[in-house]
């Protein structure tokens, strides 16, 4: 799939199967969705870590503040402000954009998290492929979900009361306001910073690379697996994108 690819992304993706990463606007009021256990839950799916209603409105959070969410994920607050987007290329000329503050998952969505959504009947199984592991294997509970289409990623985010991040939100989370080439800065990638190329030859747990986390301490913004964003892809979108909160093209043939 043709995509808006930045320098750091060329090193990141070792698997072609895809996963969801959800975000939440700020300020907003939200009652977390009902994720009570089904009558016969899978033994591999834990109870949600948060049962009480939450409200993300209220006093302004600080950059890097975290919040435990209903699927046991940890939300990280990304503050409002300008940032440098893209890194120079035919379809991604460097430019400045502004985003309102938002919350985003600190890690990729795991097998454990996605399995619970399936048990509740809100998510469909990932692609059937011999290379995709058994989701109920407890050994890989904290590995990222793979084999997920864009619509399945979107469904998971709706299940937890959020939505897929825009490409701009994803990129600010990954590169910070200064527009680093990589999440950790401008130093070249290595196997201590991310899971890429032949470092492991397979996926890895979502919190295995703290040294490679982004400025906002979000993990695996480079490496491990591909991630879906909300945007349609359009070759020349950056030449027409608004400065404030770019949402991507209104329509297209493929998603980013």
C-alpha positions in Angstrom: 0.0 0.0 0.0 1.4 3.4 -0.9 1.6 5.6 2.1 3.0 8.8 3.6 6.3 7.3 4.8 8.8 9.2 7.0 12.4 8.2 7.4 11.9 6.5 10.7 9.0 4.4 9.4 11.2 2.8 6.8 12.9 0.9 9.7 9.9 0.2 11.8 7.7 -2.5 10.3 8.8 -6.1 10.5 5.3 -7.6 10.0 2.7 -6.7 7.4 -0.3 -7.5 9.7 -1.9 -4.5 11.3 -3.2 -3.4 14.6 -5.3 -0.7 16.3 -4.1 2.2 18.4 -6.9 4.4 19.8 -7.0 8.0 21.0 -9.4 10.3 22.8 -10.0 14.1 22.3 -9.6 16.5 25.2 -11.6 18.1 26.6 -14.5 15.7 26.5 -16.9 13.9 28.7 -17.2 10.1 28.3 -18.7 7.3 30.2 -16.6 4.2 29.4 -18.5 1.6 27.5 -20.0 -1.4 29.3 -17.3 -4.0 29.2 -18.7 -6.3 31.8 -17.8 -10.0 31.5 -19.9 -12.1 29.2 -21.7 -15.1 30.7 -18.8 -17.4 29.6 -15.7 -15.3 29.3 -12.5 -16.7 27.9 -10.1 -17.7 30.6 -7.4 -15.7 28.8 -9.3 -12.5 29.1 -9.0 -10.6 32.4 -11.6 -8.4 34.0 -11.2 -4.7 33.1 -8.9 -2.8 35.4 -11.3 0.2 35.6 -15.0 -0.3 36.3 -16.1 3.2 37.6 -17.2 5.8 35.1 -14.5 8.2 34.1 -14.6 11.7 32.8 -11.6 13.2 30.9 -12.9 16.7 31.2 -11.9 18.9 34.1 -8.5 20.5 35.0 -6.1 20.6 32.2 -3.7 17.6 32.3 0.1 18.1 32.0 2.1 16.6 29.1 2.8 13.0 29.8 0.0 12.6 32.3 -1.5 9.1 32.2 -4.9 7.6 32.9 -5.9 4.0 33.3 -8.7 3.1 30.9 -11.5 0.5 30.8 -9.5 -2.1 28.8 -6.5 -1.9 31.2 -4.7 0.3 28.8 -2.8 3.4 29.8 -3.7 6.6 28.1 -1.0 9.3 27.7 -1.8 13.0 27.3 -0.3 14.8 24.3 -0.5 18.6 24.9 -1.8 21.1 22.4 0.6 23.0 20.2 2.5 23.2 17.0 4.8 20.5 15.7 6.9 19.7 12.7 5.2 17.2 10.4 6.7 15.1 7.6 10.3 14.8 6.6 10.6 15.9 3.0 9.5 13.8 0.0 7.1 13.9 -2.9 4.1 13.1 -0.8 5.3 14.4 2.6 6.8 17.8 2.4 7.9 19.1 5.8 5.5 21.7 7.3 4.1 22.9 10.6 0.7 21.9 12.0 -1.2 22.6 15.2 -3.1 20.0 17.2 -5.4 20.3 20.1 -4.5 18.2 23.1 -5.6 14.6 23.1 -5.1 11.2 24.9 -3.6 8.2 23.1 -2.8 4.6 24.1 0.7 4.2 25.5 1.2 0.9 23.7 -0.1 -1.0 20.8 -3.4 -2.9 21.4 -2.5 -6.4 22.7 -3.8 -9.8 22.1 -5.3 -9.8 25.6 -7.1 -6.5 24.9 -8.5 -7.5 21.5 -9.5 -11.0 22.8 -11.8 -9.3 25.3 -13.4 -7.3 22.6 -14.0 -10.5 20.7 -15.5 -12.2 23.8 -18.0 -9.3 24.1 -19.0 -9.8 20.5 -17.8 -6.3 19.5 -14.7 -7.3 17.5 -14.3 -9.9 14.7 -11.4 -12.4 14.6 -8.2 -11.3 12.8 -7.2 -12.7 9.5 -6.9 -16.4 9.1 -3.3 -17.1 8.3 -0.8 -19.7 9.5 1.6 -17.0 10.6 -0.9 -15.5 13.0 -0.6 -17.0 16.5 -3.3 -18.4 18.7 -4.7 -15.3 20.6 -5.6 -17.4 23.6 -2.0 -18.5 24.2 -1.2 -16.7 27.5 2.5 -16.5 26.4 1.6 -13.9 23.8 -1.1 -12.1 25.8 0.9 -8.9 25.9 2.1 -9.0 22.3 0.4 -6.7 19.7 -2.6 -7.9 17.9 -1.9 -8.6 14.2 -3.9 -9.5 11.1 -6.4 -6.7 11.8 -8.0 -4.7 9.0 -8.7 -1.0 9.2 -12.4 -1.5 9.9 -11.5 -4.0 12.7 -9.1 -1.5 14.2 -11.8 1.2 14.1 -14.3 -1.2 15.7 -12.0 -1.8 18.6 -11.6 1.9 19.2 -15.3 2.4 19.2 -15.6 -0.5 21.7 -13.5 1.4 24.2 -15.2 4.7 23.5 -12.4 6.2 21.4 -11.4 6.4 17.7 -8.3 5.8 15.6 -5.8 8.7 15.8 -5.3 10.9 12.8 -2.0 10.7 11.0 -1.1 14.0 12.5 -1.9 12.9 16.0 0.1 9.7 15.5 3.1 11.6 14.1 3.2 14.2 16.8 3.1 11.4 19.4 5.9 9.6 17.6 8.2 12.5 16.7 7.4 15.2 19.3 7.1 18.9 18.5 10.7 19.1 17.2 10.1 16.7 14.4 12.7 14.1 15.4 13.6 11.6 12.7 12.9 8.8 15.2 10.8 8.6 18.3 13.9 8.6 20.6 15.7 11.4 18.7 18.0 11.4 15.6 20.3 8.6 16.5 20.3 5.7 14.1 18.1 2.7 15.0 19.6 -0.4 16.7 18.2 -3.5 18.3 18.3 -1.9 21.8 15.8 0.8 20.7 13.3 -1.1 18.6 12.3 -4.5 17.2 13.0 -4.2 13.5 14.6 -6.0 10.6 16.1 -9.2 12.0 16.5 -8.1 15.7 14.1 -10.9 16.8 12.5 -12.2 13.7 9.1 -12.0 15.3 6.9 -9.6 17.3 7.6 -8.8 20.9 5.7 -7.6 24.0 4.5 -4.0 23.7 6.6 -2.6 26.5 9.9 -4.3 25.7 11.7 -1.2 24.3 11.6 1.7 26.9 14.8 3.2 25.5 13.1 3.7 22.1 9.9 5.3 23.5 8.9 8.7 22.2 9.2 12.0 24.0 5.8 11.4 25.6 6.9 7.8 26.7 4.7 6.1 24.1 6.1 2.7 23.1 6.7 1.0 19.7 6.1 4.2 17.7 8.9 2.6 15.7 9.2 -1.2 15.3 7.2 -4.3 16.1 4.2 -3.9 13.8 2.3 -1.5 11.5 -0.4 0.7 13.0 -3.6 2.0 11.4 -4.6 5.7 11.5 -7.9 7.3 10.7 -6.9 9.1 7.5 -7.5 8.3 3.9 -4.4 8.5 1.7 -4.0 11.1 -1.0 -0.6 11.8 -2.6 -0.8 15.6 -2.5 -2.9 16.1 0.7 -0.1 18.0 2.5 -0.3 20.8 -0.1 -4.0 21.4 0.9 -4.1 20.3 4.5 -5.3 22.9 7.0 -2.9 24.2 9.7 -5.2 23.4 12.6 -6.0 19.8 13.4 -5.6 18.2 9.9 -8.0 15.2 9.6 -6.8 13.8 6.3 -8.6 13.7 3.0 -12.4 13.5 2.9 -12.3 10.3 0.8 -9.9 8.0 -0.9 -9.1 4.5 -2.1 -6.8 3.3 0.7 -6.3 4.1 4.4 -3.0 5.1 5.9 
